[in-house]
């Protein structure tokens, strides 16, 4: 095995972390952390705790908790104390445990237990105080963070000491520490898009001392669990903003005494833009009344030096088609949390993107700044231990790029995970994208990335959650899927906190539900609700093959390439036929009567998609020149779930040999090969042997016609984008079938995920295969969760074992 698989799993810097108890019985005990003989943290307390009853009528605080007794060594210390809360007539047992995990990582756990009150709310605050003023603070997205709360794609902050040591602070997953990183919900009125929540959980989950505080000698990194902002309580400040409305698309803005009239012209965008007075790390609400004959678009963009840059992410987004009425006023009201945006300005567009001539009236346009009421929302049930876990890591400072990598790898090490660097990074990303559903629902929720938050796309969460052996997490999220099952037996495609969904369709979600049930029975001997499985089995058999001939028909693809709906149902797709064969084998293992003959009919149908002349599996019979990685997914499932092949070695190798490997990089592990392959591309007789899809040769109908003209998306998204999970799994299929290039390409693809864009050393939804600068990569793709499925791929390849997962030992 080469460098990527052998060495990256054992990174260490020879640090010498030690723990030391300070204090006395009278004043209390707490713990200092040393790096060798150098004091790194000198905290004044272990944590602060705010407790309130369920009607918020009584509140008490413990401002500087220290232990009354301790035990331990240089590497393991327990502090404990029993506290009587007179305001509640309640005893509260509290324990803090420090454990040196390895030469770089310390784990800190805080356990709270009360047995005298049915339930109470609490907020817990930890301050990590540097022993000496740092040279700078860093966060996951910023090399020199000026302070305040940091709402970023990964909750990590650290500081650099005067002798160039990096000290980082991390936290456990939200479903364990009981937080959510969602800042928005789906909008109502079927208008699509997102708006910020009125009850905003955990905005100050991670904070850093501000410049003003540092100037006064106050330094800290803070984690705060269980606090919400209530935007409908507290103070509101009505803001004035510029009357300099810029006409966009020839809208002909007409100001009247009480309203603004827009005569929007045909085109991509018609309306007005105006600067709005948003500032970093504050919350706002935009509201207005509107009527007219076209849906409204509302867009917020950051501006720098008068130029628009990127869209503002954390509240109002994707409001492209807000529906209004022609003769009656409709209210729009949406909040937004502005994170640190480098003191950029913000520009608002209001108008239409419908492309048709329209008249829109707007009145009572208002922006409000909030000084919201802050309340506790974490619950401490009677007799139920509540735990908050954090991690400290120390290593030499190199640069911000390495800090981002270390934040991921050290978190995994702290949790006891073993693996290569890419495995650690993906496992950490998975944990940071798995949190609680809402302030009132602590059920786990797994989101693809922050761009999709707060929604759990079930098909994505399948690949994410089955990649680990945590029994509770697997059973709880599978159970959430089960609750979405409709009267036909179909499992929903999505769970959307704060709003409903009726999206259940004949894609692969219900088949995944059954595969997951089979895995839960194998791994945990789980007893699952038979009625739910009965209905899902009946749905799969009746929906995909009602005539029982073994040929799968569906309105949708049974894979990730989901930009098309087929009317009527189609049997043209190879991946559908192969996944249906896997479904039949799964249903049989679950105890249902599925004959060998029936399964073989389905398998033969999949095999028949191999074109002997073209030497590859045909993605879509109507577009035989298109080749995809997803068409090897049924073969991967067969090897993973049943340890037996469906395809022959010749079929697999011939297929993989024709997929172009792009983005060659001299310093990749195998520079003779490329580092990424397109998930879907057209094979042709050109010098390259391939071309990207065009508006007139693509299988996606309206989507392809509008997106693939004039080379607009060449190398991006489903026109040649490189998606790690199907690509890597395809290489593992090749490895199992004896393809000699497989390991080298697995290593290159893992390298590409970390290094191809040095600004983004973390998981991505896809990597473009045609680009001139990484500035063109889509911001929305950062941090895709389901790439952690390569843990299962590496098990199939024999490169890792289940025992490397810290939760495997808990399996039955």
N, C-alpha and C positions, 0 to 999 in steps of 0.2 A: 504494500500500500504506500501511496506517496505522502508528501508532507501534510496535505489537508486532512487526511484521515488519521494519521499517526501522531502528529505533534500538536496540533491545535487543541486537542482535548486536555493537555497537561500544562497549560500556561501557568507560570508562577514567577514571582519576582524575589523570592528569598526574604520576604518581610518577616518580622518577628513581632506579631501583635500580642500584647499582654493586657490583662485586666487587673485593676487594683481597686479595692474597696477603700473609700475615704469617709470620714465622719466619725461619729461616736453614738453611743446609745441614747444620749440626751437629745442631740440635735438631729439624729437620723443618719442612715448610711446611704451612699450612692456610689456609682462606679465611674472611674476614670479609665479611658482607653489610651494605651501607649503603643507607639510604633518603635520597637526597640526601647531605648531609654528616653525617647522624645514623647512628651505628653501631647496627645492629639485633641482629645475632648475633655473639658473640665466643666461638666454640667452642674448647674445650681440645684437641679431636682431631676427626678426621673421622668415625671410627667405632671400635667395639670388635668384636673377632671371637673367637669361641670355636670351636675345631676339635677334632673327635674322630674316631677311626677307627670302623669299623662295629660292632665288638664293645664299644665304649666302654671299652676297656682303656687307651687313651692319650688324653690331653687336653692341649691347649695353648691359650694365650690371647694375643691381641694387644690390650693394654688401651687404647692411645692411638695409633692409626695416624695418621701424618702422611706427606706425600709427601717423598721425597728430592730430587725435582726437579719443576719446573713450567714451563708455558708458557701464554701467553694474553694477554688484554686485559681491560678493565673489564667486558666482557660475556661472555667465554668463557675459562674457565681449566681446564687439565688438570693434575692432580697425579698422580704415579706413583711406584712403589717396588717393587723386587724384594726379597722377604723369604725367608730360609732358615729353615724350621721344623725344628730339630735333632731334636725328639722323633719326627718322622716321616721324617727325611732327605728333605725335600721342599722344592722351591722354589715359592713362591706369588707370582704377579704380580698387583699390585693398582693400580687406577686410579680416581681420582675426577674427575668432570667436572661443572663448573658452567656453566650456560648461561642468560643472561637471555632469556626468551622474548618478553616485551613489557614495557611500563612497570610492570606489576604483578606479574609472575610470574617466578620463577627455578626452573629444573629442576636437580636434583642426581642424578647417576647414579654408582653404585659398581659396578665390574666386578672380578670375581675369576676367576683362571684358574690351574689347576695341571695339569701334564702328566706327573706322576710317580707317581700312585697311582690305582688303578681307581675308587675312590670314597671320599668322606669326608663326615661330617656337620658342619654348622656352624650357629651362631646369630650373627646380625649385629645389633648395637645402634647406633642413631644417637641422639645427644642434641643437640637444638637449644637452645642456651643463650642466653637474652636478655642483651643487653649491660648492661641496667639492670633492676632489679626491676619487673615489670609491675604495673599497678593491679589486674588480675584475669586469670584464665584462663577461656577459654570452650571448650565442646565443642559438637558438633552438636545435642545435646539439652538442654544446660544453659548458662544465661547466666553462671553463676558457679560453676565446677567446683572442688571442694575438693581434688582430686588423687586419685592412685591410677590403676588402669587404667580405661579408658573403652571399654566394649563397647556400642556404640550402633548405630543403623540406618545410619550413614555414618561412616567413620573419619576424623574431622577434629577438630583441636584448634588453639587459637590463644591469643594473649594481647593485651591492650590496653596500650599504652605510656603513660607519664605525659603525653605530649602528644597523646593520643587517636588514635593510629594502631593499626590492627588488623594483626597479623602472624599469618598462618595457616599451618599445616603439613598437607600432604596426602600421599597415597601412590598409587602406581600400582596397577593392578588386581591381584588376588590370583593370577590365572593367569600374570601376568608376574613379580610379586615373590614368588611361591610362598608364599602363605598361604591359610588358609581362616578364615572367620568363623563356622563351624558350632560349636555347643556341645552338640549332642544328636544322637540317632539315633532311628529308629523302634523301637518296643518289640516284643518277641517275643510269642509266644503268641496272635497274632491279636487282641490286646486293643486295638489302636489306640493312638494317642497317641505321645508322645516321652518319652525319658529322656536324661539327660546321658551323655556318653561317658566311659569310664574313661581313655582316652588323649585328653587335651583339648588340641587344637592352638591355639597363638597366643592364649592368654587375655590376655597382656600386649602384644598387638600395638601398642596405643597407650596411653601413660601420661603423667601430668602430675605434677609435683612436689606432694607432699602439704603440708598446712598446717604440719606439724611441720618438714618440710624447708625450707619457705619461711622459717619463723621463724629457722632457722639460716643463712639466706642462700643456700640452694641452690635454684636455679630451673632448670627444663628442661621441654621436651616431648620425649618419647622414643618412637621407633619400634623395635620389636624383632621381627625376622623369624626364624622357624625354631626356636622354642622350644615344647616341649610340657610339659604336666603329666601325670605318670603317677600316677593316683589309687590304684592298687593297690600302689604303692611309696611310701616316705616314711612320715611319722608320721600316726597317727589319734588323735583325741581324742573319746572318748564323751561326748556332751552330755546333761545332764539338762534336762528341760523340764517345763512346768507339768502338774500332775495335775488341773487344773481343766478337765475336758472338758465342753464345752457341748453339751447335747443338741440336735440339729437334726432336726426333723420327727418328734418323739416316738419316738425310737429306743429309749428305755429302756435306757441304758447300764448294764451289769452288770460290775463289776470282780471278777475272780477272782484266785487266787494267781498264775497264770501267763498269764492271758489276759483279754481283754475280749470280752464278748458283746453284740452289737447285735441287738435285735429291731426291725428296720426296718419302718416303716409305709408304705403306699402314698402316693405323692406325688412331687413333683419331686426331692426330696433328703431322705434320711434317714440319720443317722449322728451323728458328733460333729465339733466343731471345737475346736482347741487352738492356743494360741500356741506357735510354735517359735523357738528362739534363733538365728535367722539374722542375720548381719551383712553389711554391704556388702563387696563385693570379696573374698569367700571362697568356698571350695568345700565341699560337703557331700554326704553320702549318706543317704537314707532307706531303711530296710529293715524288713520284717516278714513273718511267716507268716500265711496266712489260709486259712480254709475256710468254706463256706456254700453257700446255694442261690441266690445272686445275684451277678452280676459286681460288682466293686468300682470305685468312683470315688475318685480321689485328686486333690485340688485345693490349690494354694498361692496365696494372695492377699496382697498388700501391705495393711498396715493403718496408718492414721494417726489419732491421737487415739481409738483404740479402734474405729474404723470401717473396714470393708473397702473397698478402692478397686479396684485393677486386678489382674489375674492376673499372677503372676510368670512371666516369659517364658523364661528361659534354661536350661531343663533339663526337669523334669517338667511336662508340659503335655498336655492333651487325654486324660488317663487317665480315661476315662469308663466303660469296660467291660472292666476287667482280669478275665480269666476265672479263676475258682477252682473247686475241686471240693468236693462236699458232705462227703466223708468223709476226704479227704487234704489235708495242709497243702501250700500253694503259696507259694513264696518270691517276694516282690516286692523288688527292689533297684534303686534309681534315684538317680543323682547329679544335682546341680544346681550351676551356677555362678551365684552372686549378684553382679550388677554393682553399680554405684552406684545405690542406691534411696532416696537422700535420708535415710538413717538411719531409714526406715520399719520398723515391725514386720512380721512375717509370720505369717499364720494358715494352718493346715492343716485341710482337711476330709477325713475318711475315712468312707466308708459306701457307699451305693448311690444311683444315679439311675435305677434301672430302672423305678420307678413301681409296683412290686408289693411285697407283704408278703414279708419275707425275714429269715432269721437268718444272721448273719455272726459268726465268731469271729476274733479277731486276737491274736497273741502275738509276743513278742520285738520289739516296736516299738522301733526304735533310730534315733538320728540321730548321725552321725559327722562331725566337722569334719576336713578334710584339710590336712596340710602336705605337699603332694605332692613327689615327686622331679621335678626339672626337667632336661630333656634336650634336646639339639639334634636336629633332624630334617631340616632342609634338606640336600639332597645337592649336592655339587660333584663332577661326573664328570670323568674324565681327559680333558683337551683340550676341555672344554665350558665356555664362559664363563657365569658366574652373575652376574646383574645385579639390583640393587635400585635403584629409582627413587623419589625423593621430590620434592615441590614446596613452595616457599615463596611466599606471596603477601602483598602489603602494600597497604593502602588505608585511607582514613580510617574510623575506627570510627563507626558510626551506631547500630545496635542489634543484638540477637541475630538477629532476623528477617533482616536483611541479611547477617549472617555466614553463616547457613545457605545463603542463595542464593549468596553469593560462594564458599563451599566447593565448590559444584557447578560454577558457571560457570568459576572459575579452574582447577579440575582439567582441564576440557575444553580450556581455552586452553593449559595446560601441555602437554597431549598433542598440540597442533597442530590441534585440531578447530575448524572454523569454522561459525558458525550463529547463530541467534537465541538469546535468553536461554533460552526453554523447550527448544530443541534442545540447548543446552549442558547444561542441568540434567539432562535425560533421558539424554544420552550419559554423563554422569558417574555417574549412578545405575546405569546398565547396567554400567559398568566396576566399580563397587564391589560389584556382586552377581554378579560372574564371578570365581571363584577356583579353587583346585585341589580335586580330589575328596577327598583324604585325606592323612594324613601319609605314606602309602606309595604314593600314586598322584597324580602331578602333572598328570594329564589335566585340561583345563579343565572346569568345572562351572558352569552358570548357573542360579540359583534365582530364583523370582518375587519374593520379598521375604523378610526374615528370619523372618516368621511361618511360612513353608513350609520354611525351611532345616532339614536339609541336602538336601532332595529337589530334584532337577531334574525339573520337570514338562515333558515334552518339547514339548508343544504350546505352552507359554509360551516355552520357549527358542527355538523356531523364530522367533517374531515378534521376539525380542530380538536374536538373533545375525545373522539375515539383514539386519538394519538397518545393519550396518557391513560394511566391505570388507576386514576382516582375513582374509587367506587361510588362515593356519594355524588361527585360531579357528574359522572356518566349517567347514573340512575335518575338524578334530579332533572337534568336537561332532557333526557329521553322522556321522562314523565311529563315535562312541559309540552313536548311534541305531542304526546298522547292526548293531552287535553284539547289540542286544536283539531282533532279528528272530526270530520263532519259526518253527516248522515250517510254519505256514500262510502265512507271508510278512508277517504283521502286525508292525508296530513297536510296542514297548512305550510305554505312556503316561507312564512315570516311571522315573527312575534314582534309587535310594535308597542312598547310601553307608552302609556298615556293616550293611546288611540286604538281603534279596532282594526281588523283586517278580515277580508273575505277571500283572500288569495289562496286558494287550494286548487291545484290543477294536475294534469297528468304529465308531470315531469318526474324526476328520480326521487323526490323527497319521500314518498311512501315506501319505495323500495329500500332507501337508506334506513328508514324507520325499522323495517324488518331485519335488515343486516345488523343494525345496532342492537336490536332485541336478541338476535342470535349471539352476538359478541358478549352482551351482558349476561346471558345464560352461561356461556363458556367461561368467562373470566371470573364472575362473581357468584355463580349458581343462583342468580336472581330469579325470584318468583314474580312474573310479570302478569299484568291483567290480560287474561285470555280473550275477553270480549274485544279488546282493542286490537289484538293481533289477528283474531278471526276476521274482523271487519277489514283490516288492512290487506290481508291475504285475498279476501274476496274481491276487494277493489282492484288489486294488481292483476288478478287473473281475468276479471270481467272487463276492465278498462283497456288493457293492452292486448288481449287476445281473446275476444269474446267467442270466436268460432273454434278455438282450441287447436289451430293448425300449427302452433309454434312460432308464428310470424308476428312480430311486435308492430303495433300501429299506435301512433300518438300524435297529439296536437303540438307537442314540444319535444325538444331534444332531451334525452336522459343524460345530459352532461352539462358542463359549465357554459357551453356556447349557446346561450339562451336568448339570442336577439331576434328570434323568428317564431311565428306561430303558423302551424300548417293547417289549412282548411281546404278540403277535409283532412282527416288524419293521414299521416304518411307512414309508409314502411320502407322509405328510401335510405334511412340512416343506419350506418354500420354500428355506431355506438349504442343505439337503442336496442338493436337486436342482441348485441353481446351482453348488455346489462340485464336484459330480460332473461337471458339464459342463467345469469348469476342469481337473479331473483328466484327462479324456479328451484335452483339448488338450495338456496336459503330457506325457501318455504318448506322444502322436504325435510331439511334438518330441524326445522321448528316443529316437526311432527305431523305434517299434512301429507296426504296421499298424492304424490306427484310421481308419475311413472318414469322409468329410465327412457322409455320411448319418447315421451313428451319432451324431456330435457334434451334428448339428442336431436329432436327436430329443431329446437331453438338454437342449439350449438351449430348445427349444420347451416341454419340461416345466417349465423354470424360468419362462419367460414366462407360462405358463398359471396361475401363482400370482398374477398381477396381476388383481385384482377390478375390473372396469370400473365397477361400481356404487359400491363403497366407495372407489375411487380410491387403493388402496394394495396392496402385496404382502402376501398373507395368510401370516402366520407359520405357522399350523397350521390346516388346513382344518376341524378340529373346533372351533376357537376363532377364527372369522373376524374378531372385533372387536379382536384383539390385534395391535398393530403393533410392529415391532422395528427397531433399527438394524442388527442382524446380517443381515437379509435383503438389505441392500445390499452385503454383503461379497463375494459372488460377482462382482458388477459391479465392485467395486474390484479384485479379483484379475485380472479380464479386462483392465482398463485398465492395471494395473501390469505384469502379466506379458506381455501380448500387444498392448497399446496399441490395443485395439479394444473398443467397447461391445457389450453384449448387450441391455440395456434401452433403451427410447426416452427422449428428453428428457421427454416428457409423463409417462411412468411414474415416473421418478426425481423430478421436481419435485412431482408430485401426492403421492407418498409422503412426501417430506420436509416438505411444507407441513402435513401432518397430525400430525407428531410435535411434541408440546408442548415449548416451550423455557422452562425454569423457572429459578428463582433469579435474578431480576432484581436488579441491583446498580447504584446510581447512578454509581459511579466506574469501572465496567467500560468497556472501549473503545467499546462500542455499547450504552448503557444502555436503548435502546428495545427491545432483545431480552433474553432471558434468557441465562444463562451456561452452563447445563447442560441436557441432554435425557435422558430416561429411555431405557435400553437396550431396555426392553420395558414396554408400558403398554396399557391397554384404552381404546379409543375408544368414546365413548357420546354420548348426546344431551343431556348435562347442560350447564350454563352454561359450564363449563370446556372441554367437549368431550372430556374424558378422565376416567378414574378408575383407581385402582390395582386390582390383582387382588384377589379375595376367595377365601375357602375354597371357594365354590361356583362360581366362574368363573375357572379357571386351568388351564393344560395340564400341570401338574407332579405331578398325583396326590397321593400321600401327602405329599410335600414341601410342596406348596401347601396341602394341607388342614391341616397342623399349623403352618405358618408364616404363612399369610395370613389367619387368622381375626382378627376384631376389630381390623383395621387395624394389627396388630402390626409388620409390616414395610413399611408404606406408605412408598415412597420409598427403601427400602434393598434392597441386593443385587439379585436379579433381579426384584423388584417395584418397578421404577422407579428403581433406582440408575443413576447416570451413569458409564459406563465410557469413559474417554477414547479408547482405541484405536478401537473400532468407531464411536463417535460422530464422531470427527474424520475417519476414513476415509469415513464416510457423507457428510460435508460436502464432502470432496474429490470424491466421485462427483458431488454436486450441482454443484460448481464446473465440473467437466469437461462437464457437461450444460447449462451455462448458467444455473444457478439464481443469481439476483442476491443472495440473502442469504448465500451460502456463505462468502465470505471474512470477512464480519463475524462469523459464528458460529464460524468457525475461530479467529479472534482472541479472541472471548469465551471459548471453551472453553480455549484456552491460558492466558488470564488467570486463569480459574477455578482451574486446576490449581495455580497459584502463589499466588493471593491470596484465594480464597474463604474459606479457613480460614487466617487469618494466623499461627496457631500451627504450621501444617504447610505451609511453602512448599516442597513437593517432591512427587514423583509419588505417586499413590494408586491402590489397586485400583479403587475406585469412590468417587464423591462422592454422598451422599444428595441427593435432590431434594425431600424433605420433612423439615424439622428445625427445631427452635426454638433450639438452641444447639449449637455445634460440639463440646461435651462428649459429645454422643451419637454422634459419628462413631466407627467401630470402629478401635481401636488396631491391630488385625491387618491393616488395609488399607494401612499406611504403606509407601511405597517400591516399588510394583509396577514390575517391570523392563520388561515388554513394551510399555509406553507409548512406549519409544524407537522403536517402529515408525512413529511419525509422521514420522521422517526419510524413510522410503519414501513416505509419503503426500505429503509436501511435494515430493519429486521428481516424483511423478505430477502434482501441481498446478503444477509448474514453478517452485516457490519456492526450490529448492536444487538443486545438481548433485552428482554423485558425487565430483568433485574436492574438495569441501569436507570429505570424510572423510580424515583423515591417512594411512590405509592404502590409499587408492584407487590411489595411484601405484605401489604394489607389485603391483597386479593385473596379470595377463598380458594 
